[in-house]
Each structure stands twice: as structure tokens, then as C-alpha cells.
Amino acid sequence: MTVARDAAALKREVRAAARAAGFDQVGFAPAAPPAHGDAYEAWLANGYHGEMGYMAREDAVRRRLDPREALPGCRTVIVVSLLYGSKPAGTTTPPRRPGGRGYPARRRRLPVVARYALGRDYHDVFEERLDALAAAIEDLAPGARTKRYVDYGPVLERDHAQRAGLGWIGRNTMLLHPDLGSYFMLGELLTDVEIEPDPPFVHDRCGTCRRCIDACPTDAILDGRVLDARLCISYLTIELRGPIPEALRPAIGNRVFGCDICQEVCPWNAEAPVPADPPFAPRPGQPMPPDDMIAWAEELAPLDADEFRARYRGTAFSRPGRDGLLRNLAVGLGNAGGAAARPVLERLRADASPLVREHARWALDRLPG
């Protein structure tokens, strides 16, 4: 354990270092078992994590239930956030009901992408900035040990963020801040330096509002602030490796990568700030998705897995892989309808990937004629 001589000064300096590293929020939580550990274990027991088996591994569960298992001697969890904006970027502004047949055909073919995903992979941005913060802490407290995590690590980040005063966990299970809304990502730096915790955020400001629950087209948000990931469009289009269940495909509409519906309808996001310098902005030369699902599918179809990885390296689109993204586009085109999609879907029906072929057949069956 590293002990600072002047705890108050160290806390101010670490907070300033986090700001200097580019983080929008910084809070300090004790390295204690999370308050919602029992709820997490119940969530796993109900199978709500779907195919994300890494979340249920014994060692991962042990670390999520006690940060000292992730970093022996850990005394403080430093929680930081990055705003990515409350307005959609580029050409992916979603209509209220994106798959609705009441929209013009061109509008229905718009590929809707989660707002965080159009630029750099947020994991890379967080890692760079957390490394800078870790270096600053080691300068301030020589001998300090740190360990960084983004959402891939075994940390119940929203639990620690609430304990660090950064917001409350809303009905949609997102962390909400009364001034910032929910369009931000979280990262954590575990350290053996003892820093006085910030006051936790104790007020639940969701009140009686149920807009997120009622708006979810797949009924993934359950009462009690529980998300059934198996029904969540973000899970279905990003994390799921196999076929999307047929019963859920129509509800996905043209959301081909992730979903922001529960955030779009949240009143706390109505006036959420947009960062002047978005941290996940695309790099120069980074490929942007076409603003038409047909064009995007035509662009991806000739690529093999290696070519796809090379094209989308450093972006969130690399997560589902070439076959997963084409699967999603096939579902979107089947929902959008229109004879113009038939040629590319016929091509996908002969694709080398069984996953792509099956979803293309499903989409073709939904087209007129």
C-alpha cells in the first residue's frame, strides 16, 4: 500500500491530472465490494448475460465482486468519464421509428448506428488517457501501483461510479447525471493509493418515469433496473456471434450496430451537452459507413475477414466482424423492404458464411414479390 503524506493535496492533484488527461468527470470510490453485487449474481443466475460467458467465469465474478481481487492491496477506485455527445453524428440521424414502413424507402434504408461508434474505438481512447493518469499518479506517489479497466474488465463500473458521485443508475441500467445525461462512457483506474472517497450519488431521479421501458422494441428492460441482454439490440447486433432469433428481427428495424433508443427517450438527455472536441472523433482517412444499407452491404460483401479487419481496425465496427455486420445489414434490409435490396441480398444468399446466407434468405422472404 502506498500512503501519501498530504492526502488532501494528493486528491486535488490526482483530480487535476485526470482533467489534464482529458476526462470530463472524475470521482473516487473506496475499494470495497460493490453495493449491487447480489443483484449481479442474480442477473447471471437468470442467464441474462446470454452468450457473454466471460462475464460468468469464476475468476471474473470474483474480481467484479471485490476490486481487491483485481488489484491486491487496492484502496481506491478512480472512476472517470468521457462525453461523446447527445446528437447523432454523420448521416445516421435516426427517425423516431427507424424501421417504419411509413417512411420513404430511401429513409428506411438508412443504417442506424449507436452514437459512440462512428469514430475511434473508445477502448483505445480510454487506455491512452488512463495510462497518462496512471503515470501522473506514479509521479505524485512514487511506488504506487495502478491497474486500468474499461468495460471489458471485471469491474462493476456503474456501481463504483455511483459510489464515486458521478450519477445514479437509471431504469434503463445506464448511469445518469442530472447535467450530463447518459451519453458518456466510463473507465476505471484501480490503485493502492488511499484517497478519500467522494460522497456517493444517493438520489434516484427517475421518479415514476418509464419511457425507456416502454420504448424498448424488444422488451429488454425489465422492472427493477434489470436488462435482459439476450433481448437487447446492442447485444444482438454486436456481442451475439450466432443467428439473431427470428422473433426479434423485425423489432430491430434498421439499427445495424448498437441501439440508443432507451437514451433517446430519456428526459435527462433532452439538453445533454455535446463536447466541443468529441474524444471518439474519426481519425483522418478513417472509413465511414455509407448512408445506405444497400451500399454498405455491397461494400462489405467482397471483403474477407482479414480485409474487413484491416478496413475497420481501431473502430467499434471490428467487434461483430465481417459476417456479423453483414448479418445485421441483411436484417435491416429485410425490415426496410423494397425491391432495390434484392440484388445485394441475392449475392449475400450465396455468401461463404452460413450466418450471412441464412439472414439473407430471411430478408429476401420479406421483400415484395
QUIHU-V184850 format. One record per residue. NEAR is the number of other ideal C-beta (glycine too) atoms within 12 Angstrom. D_CENTER is the distance of its C-alpha to the mean C-alpha in Angstrom with 2 decimals. Layout:
near->[NEAR,NEAR]
d_center->[D_CENTER,D_CENTER]
This chain:
near->[20,25,19,27,13,15,22,13,16,30,28,19,24,41,30,18,33,37,20,17,31,27,36,35,31,40,39,38,41,30,37,22,28,37,23,25,24,15,25,35,22,17,29,27,13,19,17,28,29,30,21,25,16,20,29,24,15,16,15,25,27,19,31,37,27,28,39,27,25,35,32,17,23,35,31,44,47,54,52,43,43,39,35,38,34,28,25,30,29,25,22,31,20,35,25,17,22,35,35,22,20,13,23,14,23,19,28,31,36,37,48,46,42,40,40,42,41,37,34,31,29,37,29,25,35,38,27,25,35,39,23,26,39,35,22,30,39,22,18,30,32,15,17,33,26,36,34,34,34,29,31,23,30,31,42,41,43,38,37,48,42,36,37,41,26,43,40,31,37,36,34,40,38,40,39,38,35,24,21,33,36,44,41,42,44,46,47,50,51,41,47,31,39,26,43,23,24,28,16,25,31,14,17,17,23,28,14,10,20,21,24,35,29,17,27,33,32,32,23,30,36,26,16,17,29,26,37,26,32,28,28,40,47,42,34,41,43,35,30,33,21,20,27,42,22,19,16,30,34,26,31,46,39,48,45,50,43,35,43,40,38,39,40,34,30,37,25,34,33,18,15,30,23,22,27,10,15,30,32,35,24,24,17,9,10,23,25,26,36,23,25,29,48,35,23,39,43,23,27,39,32,17,27,18,21,13,17,27,20,15,26,34,20,25,34,36,41,27,32,37,31,34,32,34,43,46,41,50,50,50,47,49,49,41,40,44,32,31,19,22,39,26,20,38,39,22,26,43,30,17,29,18,29,18,28,37,25,27,42,38,25,31,41,29,20,28,26,15,10]
d_center->[33.09,33.35,35.13,35.33,38.71,37.44,34.32,33.98,34.35,31.87,29.21,29.92,29.83,26.53,24.96,26.61,25.40,21.73,22.44,24.30,21.42,19.50,17.34,17.41,17.71,19.20,20.40,22.35,22.26,24.80,24.10,24.90,23.55,20.74,22.15,20.04,20.83,22.99,20.40,18.03,21.02,21.88,18.43,18.98,22.59,21.75,19.75,16.65,14.54,16.12,16.46,14.13,17.44,16.44,15.23,18.79,20.78,23.47,22.89,19.14,19.97,22.77,20.68,18.08,21.14,22.82,21.55,25.15,24.63,22.00,24.35,27.92,29.48,26.28,27.28,24.44,20.64,19.74,16.43,15.28,12.86,12.33,12.50,11.28,13.51,14.28,15.84,14.79,15.91,18.53,19.79,16.89,17.98,17.61,20.74,20.71,21.16,19.88,21.80,24.90,28.20,29.58,27.93,29.76,29.05,27.69,25.18,24.13,23.44,20.89,17.65,14.83,11.57,8.32,9.53,7.50,8.56,12.29,13.25,13.08,10.49,9.06,10.13,13.57,13.81,13.04,15.45,18.10,18.07,17.97,20.83,22.70,22.38,23.56,26.50,27.43,27.53,29.70,32.02,32.25,32.74,34.32,33.60,30.24,27.76,24.00,20.96,17.51,14.18,10.53,8.11,10.29,13.27,15.19,14.65,14.02,12.35,12.47,16.00,17.07,15.63,17.71,20.58,20.34,20.74,17.49,17.12,17.28,15.12,15.47,16.44,13.06,12.02,9.98,11.84,14.26,16.79,19.98,20.21,16.69,14.97,11.25,9.93,9.32,7.49,9.65,11.86,15.09,18.52,20.93,24.58,28.03,29.14,29.90,28.63,29.41,26.43,25.45,26.17,23.44,22.06,24.10,24.16,22.34,22.26,20.96,24.61,25.50,22.84,21.31,19.94,16.41,18.16,20.70,18.51,16.25,18.13,17.64,18.39,15.37,15.59,18.69,21.02,20.76,17.07,16.18,13.57,15.05,12.25,15.09,15.28,11.73,11.41,7.82,9.50,12.65,11.73,9.60,10.52,13.95,16.64,19.54,20.69,18.84,21.25,23.71,23.78,20.15,20.42,22.22,19.68,16.93,19.11,18.11,14.31,14.11,10.52,7.78,9.01,9.58,12.84,12.61,11.80,14.42,17.07,16.59,19.75,18.25,16.36,19.68,20.66,17.59,18.44,17.55,17.83,20.98,19.63,15.92,14.69,12.69,15.71,16.98,19.68,23.19,23.80,20.22,20.37,18.82,18.45,21.56,21.61,23.11,21.85,25.35,25.40,22.05,23.27,26.59,25.05,23.12,25.86,28.26,25.86,25.98,23.17,24.31,24.62,21.15,19.75,22.06,21.00,17.24,17.43,15.26,12.67,9.45,12.00,13.69,11.33,13.07,16.29,19.11,20.10,16.75,16.24,19.90,19.57,17.02,19.37,22.29,20.90,20.20,23.73,25.25,23.88,24.99,28.46,31.12,33.55,32.12,29.34,31.97,32.87,29.45,28.75,32.19,31.25,28.06,30.26,32.16,29.22,29.56,26.45,27.31,23.74,24.01,27.59,26.98,24.34,26.60,29.52,27.72,26.90,30.48,31.86,30.20,31.68,35.01,38.08]
